[in-house]
Amino acid sequence: MTSQVDGSIRAHAQTVQDSPSEIAAFLRDHLGVQLTAMLADVDVRTVNRWAADDGSPRETAEKRLRAAYQVFRLLEGYEAAPTIRAWFMGMNPQLEDLSPTEAIANDQFRDVMSAARAFASGG
């Protein structure tokens, strides 16, 4: 297990270093193309195009992808990938019962990160 501070720093560093294409491919592979498209507010073909490094997301979509990626990378230090995917899908009481995916699509990045940190510490 990693400390939350160390995990947060590592997740942030990876998020700023990786390309939009790498991030889109990672999220597509770990969350699924439908959830990735939903959080970025695009269609699945667009996610697949980004993942293939064919085009770049607009700024709003890139912010959403990077937020989801950073949260996923943080949670990797605490949970298995299938559990993290389920967390992204489920209603979250800390997000007024929105799923983290819906909250990211609504640009509630800080709220999602707070919910992720609470989840990582057992809450």
N, CA, C and O atoms as a DFTB+ gen file, in Angstrom:
492 C
 N C O
     1  1       0.845      -1.185       0.000
     2  2       0.000       0.000       0.000
     3  2       0.889       1.247       0.000
     4  3       1.947       1.275       0.627
     5  1       0.454       2.225      -0.684
     6  2       1.179       3.488      -0.775
     7  2       0.456       4.555       0.040
     8  3      -0.756       4.471       0.238
     9  1       1.194       5.555       0.513
    10  2       0.513       6.646       1.218
    11  2      -0.271       7.469       0.197
    12  3       0.076       7.502      -0.983
    13  1      -1.321       8.126       0.659
    14  2      -2.138       8.929      -0.259
    15  2      -1.343      10.062      -0.873
    16  3      -1.522      10.376      -2.049
    17  1      -0.464      10.683      -0.092
    18  2       0.331      11.788      -0.630
    19  2       1.236      11.285      -1.738
    20  3       1.292      11.883      -2.812
    21  1       1.951      10.187      -1.489
    22  2       2.823       9.621      -2.513
    23  2       2.026       9.202      -3.738
    24  3       2.434       9.454      -4.872
    25  1       0.879       8.556      -3.500
    26  2       0.035       8.125      -4.610
    27  2      -0.487       9.298      -5.416
    28  3      -0.542       9.230      -6.643
    29  1      -0.867      10.368      -4.746
    30  2      -1.360      11.570      -5.428
    31  2      -0.274      12.214      -6.271
    32  3      -0.524      12.650      -7.394
    33  1       0.927      12.271      -5.727
    34  2       2.050      12.872      -6.465
    35  2       2.384      12.042      -7.692
    36  3       2.590      12.586      -8.777
    37  1       2.440      10.727      -7.525
    38  2       2.734       9.851      -8.669
    39  2       1.640       9.942      -9.733
    40  3       1.933      10.018     -10.926
    41  1       0.384       9.934      -9.296
    42  2      -0.734      10.014     -10.252
    43  2      -0.685      11.329     -11.011
    44  3      -0.909      11.353     -12.221
    45  1      -0.397      12.418     -10.318
    46  2      -0.312      13.720     -10.977
    47  2       0.833      13.751     -11.977
    48  3       0.655      14.206     -13.107
    49  1       2.003      13.274     -11.576
    50  2       3.160      13.278     -12.473
    51  2       2.879      12.484     -13.741
    52  3       3.197      12.933     -14.842
    53  1       2.288      11.313     -13.589
    54  2       1.984      10.498     -14.759
    55  2       0.960      11.183     -15.653
    56  3       1.048      11.101     -16.879
    57  1       0.000      11.852     -15.048
    58  2      -1.056      12.519     -15.806
    59  2      -0.508      13.650     -16.660
    60  3      -0.953      13.836     -17.793
    61  1       0.440      14.402     -16.144
    62  2       0.975      15.511     -16.938
    63  2       2.014      15.053     -17.954
    64  3       2.283      15.763     -18.923
    65  1       2.598      13.887     -17.749
    66  2       3.624      13.395     -18.665
    67  2       3.050      12.621     -19.851
    68  3       3.627      12.653     -20.938
    69  1       1.938      11.933     -19.664
    70  2       1.403      11.080     -20.721
    71  2       0.615      11.896     -21.740
    72  3      -0.004      12.908     -21.411
    73  1       0.654      11.435     -22.967
    74  2      -0.020      12.134     -24.069
    75  2      -1.522      11.866     -24.040
    76  3      -1.969      10.889     -23.439
    77  1      -2.296      12.724     -24.682
    78  2      -3.738      12.467     -24.771
    79  2      -4.048      11.102     -25.392
    80  3      -5.002      10.436     -24.989
    81  1      -3.253      10.695     -26.357
    82  2      -3.451       9.394     -26.989
    83  2      -3.240       8.253     -25.992
    84  3      -4.040       7.320     -25.934
    85  1      -2.164       8.330     -25.210
    86  2      -1.892       7.300     -24.199
    87  2      -3.002       7.261     -23.152
    88  3      -3.423       6.188     -22.721
    89  1      -3.462       8.422     -22.755
    90  2      -4.510       8.512     -21.744
    91  2      -5.821       7.944     -22.269
    92  3      -6.492       7.177     -21.579
    93  1      -6.187       8.321     -23.491
    94  2      -7.429       7.810     -24.090
    95  2      -7.376       6.292     -24.228
    96  3      -8.362       5.608     -23.953
    97  1      -6.232       5.764     -24.651
    98  2      -6.092       4.312     -24.813
    99  2      -6.183       3.611     -23.457
   100  3      -6.840       2.577     -23.337
   101  1      -5.533       4.163     -22.446
   102  2      -5.572       3.568     -21.112
   103  2      -7.002       3.531     -20.577
   104  3      -7.475       2.493     -20.112
   105  1      -7.683       4.674     -20.648
   106  2      -9.056       4.730     -20.138
   107  2      -9.978       3.811     -20.928
   108  3     -10.821       3.130     -20.345
   109  1      -9.830       3.787     -22.231
   110  2     -10.658       2.889     -23.051
   111  2     -10.436       1.442     -22.628
   112  3     -11.385       0.666     -22.517
   113  1      -9.181       1.087     -22.393
   114  2      -8.855      -0.294     -22.037
   115  2      -9.275      -0.655     -20.613
   116  3      -9.596      -1.812     -20.343
   117  1      -9.279       0.314     -19.702
   118  2      -9.577       0.022     -18.298
   119  2     -11.000       0.363     -17.871
   120  3     -11.568      -0.318     -17.017
   121  1     -11.578       1.398     -18.447
   122  2     -12.962       1.757     -18.115
   123  2     -13.944       1.254     -19.163
   124  3     -15.124       1.055     -18.871
   125  1     -13.462       1.051     -20.369
   126  2     -14.318       0.693     -21.491
   127  2     -14.580       1.919     -22.348
   128  3     -14.538       3.052     -21.868
   129  1     -14.845       1.678     -23.600
   130  2     -15.012       2.784     -24.533
   131  2     -16.267       3.602     -24.240
   132  3     -16.267       4.817     -24.437
   133  1     -17.335       2.957     -23.774
   134  2     -18.579       3.682     -23.488
   135  2     -18.404       4.675     -22.332
   136  3     -18.800       5.835     -22.449
   137  1     -17.813       4.225     -21.217
   138  2     -17.601       5.123     -20.078
   139  2     -16.637       6.246     -20.436
   140  3     -16.837       7.394     -20.039
   141  1     -15.596       5.915     -21.183
   142  2     -14.630       6.936     -21.585
   143  2     -15.297       7.977     -22.469
   144  3     -15.067       9.176     -22.308
   145  1     -16.120       7.520     -23.400
   146  2     -16.842       8.464     -24.264
   147  2     -17.804       9.313     -23.442
   148  3     -17.937      10.512     -23.686
   149  1     -18.468       8.705     -22.479
   150  2     -19.424       9.434     -21.649
   151  2     -18.738      10.535     -20.844
   152  3     -19.230      11.662     -20.799
   153  1     -17.621      10.227     -20.216
   154  2     -16.971      11.243     -19.391
   155  2     -16.361      12.354     -20.224
   156  3     -16.247      13.485     -19.752
   157  1     -15.964      12.052     -21.464
   158  2     -15.395      13.081     -22.353
   159  2     -16.468      13.802     -23.163
   160  3     -16.185      14.804     -23.819
   161  1     -17.703      13.291     -23.117
   162  2     -18.830      13.850     -23.869
   163  2     -18.588      13.810     -25.380
   164  3     -18.765      14.799     -26.092
   165  1     -18.174      12.619     -25.841
   166  2     -17.959      12.368     -27.265
   167  2     -18.519      10.992     -27.604
   168  3     -18.986      10.274     -26.719
   169  1     -18.476      10.624     -28.880
   170  2     -18.925       9.279     -29.254
   171  2     -17.748       8.298     -29.183
   172  3     -16.590       8.703     -29.085
   173  1     -18.068       7.014     -29.234
   174  2     -17.043       5.981     -29.082
   175  2     -16.024       6.004     -30.223
   176  3     -14.853       5.686     -30.015
   177  1     -16.461       6.375     -31.415
   178  2     -15.509       6.458     -32.539
   179  2     -14.432       7.501     -32.271
   180  3     -13.270       7.316     -32.634
   181  1     -14.826       8.588     -31.637
   182  2     -13.858       9.639     -31.323
   183  2     -12.840       9.141     -30.310
   184  3     -11.646       9.399     -30.463
   185  1     -13.283       8.437     -29.288
   186  2     -12.354       7.868     -28.296
   187  2     -11.388       6.913     -28.993
   188  3     -10.183       6.968     -28.747
   189  1     -11.894       6.049     -29.849
   190  2     -11.023       5.105     -30.560
   191  2     -10.025       5.829     -31.456
   192  3      -8.880       5.398     -31.594
   193  1     -10.457       6.915     -32.056
   194  2      -9.553       7.709     -32.905
   195  2      -8.437       8.323     -32.065
   196  3      -7.267       8.267     -32.444
   197  1      -8.798       8.907     -30.926
   198  2      -7.777       9.487     -30.041
   199  2      -6.803       8.420     -29.566
   200  3      -5.593       8.647     -29.541
   201  1      -7.322       7.265     -29.192
   202  2      -6.481       6.178     -28.682
   203  2      -5.507       5.687     -29.752
   204  3      -4.418       5.211     -29.430
   205  1      -5.893       5.801     -31.015
   206  2      -5.027       5.402     -32.124
   207  2      -4.087       6.536     -32.533
   208  3      -3.365       6.420     -33.523
   209  1      -4.096       7.627     -31.774
   210  2      -3.279       8.806     -32.048
   211  2      -3.630       9.444     -33.385
   212  3      -2.766       9.932     -34.113
   213  1      -4.932       9.425     -33.686
   214  2      -5.456      10.040     -34.907
   215  2      -6.329      11.225     -34.492
   216  3      -7.548      11.097     -34.371
   217  1      -5.702      12.364     -34.280
   218  2      -6.422      13.542     -33.837
   219  2      -6.241      13.756     -32.346
   220  3      -5.793      12.870     -31.619
   221  1      -6.596      14.947     -31.913
   222  2      -6.448      15.318     -30.509
   223  2      -7.777      15.799     -29.957
   224  3      -8.571      16.410     -30.672
   225  1      -8.017      15.524     -28.690
   226  2      -9.257      16.013     -28.086
   227  2      -9.232      17.540     -27.932
   228  3      -8.172      18.147     -27.776
   229  1     -10.416      18.136     -27.979
   230  2     -10.494      19.567     -27.676
   231  2     -10.153      19.739     -26.196
   232  3     -10.139      18.772     -25.435
   233  1      -9.882      20.970     -25.805
   234  2      -9.379      21.228     -24.454
   235  2     -10.310      20.698     -23.363
   236  3      -9.845      20.093     -22.398
   237  1     -11.605      20.917     -23.505
   238  2     -12.560      20.458     -22.490
   239  2     -12.510      18.946     -22.335
   240  3     -12.489      18.434     -21.216
   241  1     -12.490      18.237     -23.448
   242  2     -12.435      16.775     -23.395
   243  2     -11.109      16.293     -22.828
   244  3     -11.073      15.325     -22.069
   245  1     -10.021      16.957     -23.190
   246  2      -8.718      16.558     -22.660
   247  2      -8.663      16.742     -21.149
   248  3      -8.110      15.894     -20.448
   249  1      -9.226      17.835     -20.635
   250  2      -9.265      18.046     -19.181
   251  2     -10.017      16.904     -18.497
   252  3      -9.597      16.416     -17.448
   253  1     -11.117      16.490     -19.091
   254  2     -11.909      15.396     -18.512
   255  2     -11.142      14.080     -18.543
   256  3     -11.140      13.330     -17.568
   257  1     -10.493      13.807     -19.670
   258  2      -9.697      12.587     -19.773
   259  2      -8.578      12.583     -18.736
   260  3      -8.357      11.582     -18.054
   261  1      -7.881      13.697     -18.625
   262  2      -6.769      13.779     -17.664
   263  2      -7.259      13.650     -16.222
   264  3      -6.597      13.022     -15.396
   265  1      -8.405      14.239     -15.920
   266  2      -8.959      14.114     -14.561
   267  2      -9.282      12.656     -14.248
   268  3      -8.919      12.153     -13.185
   269  1      -9.959      11.982     -15.164
   270  2     -10.313      10.575     -14.950
   271  2      -9.061       9.707     -14.826
   272  3      -9.001       8.802     -13.993
   273  1      -8.079       9.990     -15.649
   274  2      -6.826       9.237     -15.636
   275  2      -6.105       9.417     -14.301
   276  3      -5.620       8.446     -13.719
   277  1      -6.035      10.645     -13.823
   278  2      -5.359      10.910     -12.563
   279  2      -6.058      10.193     -11.411
   280  3      -5.402       9.620     -10.541
   281  1      -7.366      10.227     -11.408
   282  2      -8.123       9.532     -10.366
   283  2      -7.882       8.021     -10.463
   284  3      -7.655       7.365      -9.446
   285  1      -7.929       7.474     -11.666
   286  2      -7.708       6.038     -11.845
   287  2      -6.322       5.659     -11.348
   288  3      -6.168       4.680     -10.617
   289  1      -5.310       6.429     -11.741
   290  2      -3.936       6.137     -11.326
   291  2      -3.778       6.229      -9.809
   292  3      -3.033       5.447      -9.218
   293  1      -4.470       7.173      -9.174
   294  2      -4.437       7.259      -7.716
   295  2      -5.022       5.987      -7.095
   296  3      -4.423       5.391      -6.199
   297  1      -6.189       5.583      -7.577
   298  2      -6.880       4.430      -6.997
   299  2      -6.158       3.114      -7.244
   300  3      -6.363       2.152      -6.504
   301  1      -5.310       3.054      -8.277
   302  2      -4.556       1.824      -8.550
   303  2      -3.694       1.388      -7.370
   304  3      -3.403       0.202      -7.217
   305  1      -3.287       2.337      -6.543
   306  2      -2.482       1.982      -5.377
   307  2      -3.283       1.310      -4.272
   308  3      -2.713       0.853      -3.282
   309  1      -4.608       1.247      -4.437
   310  2      -5.479       0.746      -3.379
   311  2      -6.425      -0.367      -3.825
   312  3      -6.806      -1.213      -3.016
   313  1      -6.800      -0.374      -5.079
   314  2      -7.821      -1.311      -5.557
   315  2      -7.417      -1.916      -6.897
   316  3      -6.562      -1.381      -7.603
   317  1      -8.039      -3.030      -7.231
   318  2      -7.838      -3.677      -8.526
   319  2      -8.628      -2.935      -9.601
   320  3      -9.618      -2.266      -9.305
   321  1      -8.186      -3.060     -10.836
   322  2      -8.813      -2.356     -11.956
   323  2     -10.320      -2.596     -12.068
   324  3     -11.054      -1.637     -12.306
   325  1     -10.823      -3.838     -11.908
   326  2     -12.279      -4.025     -12.012
   327  2     -13.058      -3.263     -10.927
   328  3     -14.162      -2.779     -11.177
   329  1     -12.484      -3.161      -9.737
   330  2     -13.134      -2.413      -8.661
   331  2     -13.144      -0.923      -8.981
   332  3     -14.138      -0.239      -8.738
   333  1     -12.046      -0.424      -9.522
   334  2     -11.974       0.989      -9.897
   335  2     -12.994       1.290     -10.991
   336  3     -13.654       2.328     -10.950
   337  1     -13.126       0.406     -11.953
   338  2     -14.122       0.597     -13.017
   339  2     -15.527       0.654     -12.414
   340  3     -16.332       1.509     -12.785
   341  1     -15.816      -0.252     -11.492
   342  2     -17.126      -0.247     -10.840
   343  2     -17.334       1.045     -10.054
   344  3     -18.441       1.584     -10.034
   345  1     -16.287       1.542      -9.411
   346  2     -16.377       2.799      -8.671
   347  2     -16.741       3.954      -9.614
   348  3     -17.565       4.801      -9.270
   349  1     -16.133       3.984     -10.791
   350  2     -16.440       5.026     -11.779
   351  2     -17.892       4.942     -12.252
   352  3     -18.470       5.958     -12.638
   353  1     -18.484       3.762     -12.228
   354  2     -19.845       3.558     -12.737
   355  2     -20.934       3.811     -11.695
   356  3     -22.036       4.237     -12.038
   357  1     -20.628       3.551     -10.434
   358  2     -21.662       3.536      -9.405
   359  2     -22.043       4.905      -8.868
   360  3     -21.270       5.861      -8.930
   361  1     -23.267       4.970      -8.336
   362  2     -23.702       6.190      -7.661
   363  2     -22.811       6.403      -6.440
   364  3     -22.507       5.462      -5.707
   365  1     -22.400       7.643      -6.235
   366  2     -21.488       7.951      -5.144
   367  2     -22.141       8.967      -4.217
   368  3     -22.470      10.070      -4.655
   369  1     -22.336       8.621      -2.938
   370  2     -22.999       9.550      -2.022
   371  2     -22.236      10.861      -1.845
   372  3     -22.844      11.891      -1.554
   373  1     -20.908      10.838      -2.017
   374  2     -20.118      12.062      -1.888
   375  2     -20.266      12.977      -3.105
   376  3     -19.837      14.131      -3.081
   377  1     -20.869      12.456      -4.155
   378  2     -21.092      13.236      -5.381
   379  2     -22.583      13.447      -5.608
   380  3     -23.036      13.571      -6.746
   381  1     -23.347      13.486      -4.510
   382  2     -24.795      13.647      -4.571
   383  2     -25.437      12.580      -5.462
   384  3     -26.356      12.850      -6.234
   385  1     -24.918      11.368      -5.323
   386  2     -25.387      10.174      -6.018
   387  2     -25.136      10.157      -7.527
   388  3     -25.678       9.305      -8.232
   389  1     -24.332      11.077      -8.024
   390  2     -23.841      10.947      -9.400
   391  2     -22.740       9.891      -9.387
   392  3     -22.112       9.650      -8.356
   393  1     -22.518       9.274     -10.520
   394  2     -21.339       8.420     -10.632
   395  2     -20.130       9.336     -10.860
   396  3     -20.291      10.457     -11.342
   397  1     -18.931       8.874     -10.521
   398  2     -17.751       9.677     -10.831
   399  2     -17.651      10.016     -12.328
   400  3     -17.186      11.097     -12.688
   401  1     -18.078       9.113     -13.178
   402  2     -18.067       9.387     -14.618
   403  2     -18.959      10.575     -14.949
   404  3     -18.558      11.469     -15.694
   405  1     -20.174      10.585     -14.395
   406  2     -21.092      11.707     -14.638
   407  2     -20.528      13.010     -14.061
   408  3     -20.638      14.066     -14.685
   409  1     -19.933      12.934     -12.882
   410  2     -19.377      14.130     -12.256
   411  2     -18.220      14.700     -13.082
   412  3     -18.099      15.917     -13.217
   413  1     -17.379      13.834     -13.630
   414  2     -16.295      14.311     -14.495
   415  2     -16.879      14.949     -15.749
   416  3     -16.398      15.992     -16.194
   417  1     -17.900      14.341     -16.318
   418  2     -18.550      14.920     -17.506
   419  2     -19.142      16.292     -17.195
   420  3     -19.312      17.114     -18.096
   421  1     -19.459      16.543     -15.910
   422  2     -19.974      17.841     -15.461
   423  2     -18.854      18.749     -14.951
   424  3     -19.124      19.790     -14.351
   425  1     -17.615      18.363     -15.185
   426  2     -16.433      19.148     -14.806
   427  2     -16.276      19.325     -13.292
   428  3     -15.754      20.344     -12.842
   429  1     -16.717      18.359     -12.519
   430  2     -16.585      18.390     -11.058
   431  2     -15.310      17.643     -10.637
   432  3     -15.365      16.706      -9.841
   433  1     -14.191      18.062     -11.171
   434  2     -12.939      17.332     -10.990
   435  2     -12.497      17.257      -9.526
   436  3     -12.115      16.187      -9.054
   437  1     -12.545      18.355      -8.822
   438  2     -12.114      18.350      -7.417
   439  2     -13.012      17.463      -6.561
   440  3     -12.536      16.752      -5.676
   441  1     -14.298      17.512      -6.828
   442  2     -15.229      16.674      -6.071
   443  2     -14.927      15.194      -6.286
   444  3     -14.965      14.399      -5.347
   445  1     -14.629      14.834      -7.526
   446  2     -14.318      13.432      -7.841
   447  2     -13.016      13.020      -7.164
   448  3     -12.923      11.919      -6.621
   449  1     -12.018      13.888      -7.191
   450  2     -10.753      13.551      -6.534
   451  2     -10.958      13.395      -5.034
   452  3     -10.380      12.494      -4.427
   453  1     -11.759      14.245      -4.430
   454  2     -12.055      14.114      -2.986
   455  2     -12.756      12.791      -2.696
   456  3     -12.440      12.115      -1.717
   457  1     -13.704      12.427      -3.549
   458  2     -14.411      11.153      -3.383
   459  2     -13.454       9.977      -3.562
   460  3     -13.567       8.972      -2.860
   461  1     -12.517      10.099      -4.493
   462  2     -11.537       9.032      -4.718
   463  2     -10.627       8.879      -3.506
   464  3     -10.332       7.761      -3.084
   465  1     -10.190       9.986      -2.955
   466  2      -9.321       9.921      -1.767
   467  2     -10.066       9.300      -0.586
   468  3      -9.495       8.517       0.174
   469  1     -11.332       9.652      -0.440
   470  2     -12.139       9.055       0.626
   471  2     -12.289       7.549       0.405
   472  3     -12.178       6.765       1.348
   473  1     -12.537       7.155      -0.826
   474  2     -12.663       5.731      -1.160
   475  2     -11.355       5.002      -0.871
   476  3     -11.365       3.898      -0.327
   477  1     -10.219       5.621      -1.238
   478  2      -8.917       4.998      -1.008
   479  2      -8.627       4.820       0.471
   480  3      -7.929       3.884       0.863
   481  1      -9.164       5.720       1.300
   482  2      -8.917       5.568       2.741
   483  2      -9.998       4.763       3.438
   484  3     -10.076       4.749       4.666
   485  1     -10.824       4.100       2.661
   486  2     -11.782       3.186       3.227
   487  2     -13.156       3.771       3.459
   488  3     -13.978       3.182       4.161
   489  1     -13.413       4.946       2.865
   490  2     -14.706       5.601       3.084
   491  2     -15.486       5.624       1.905
   492  3     -16.604       6.140       1.915
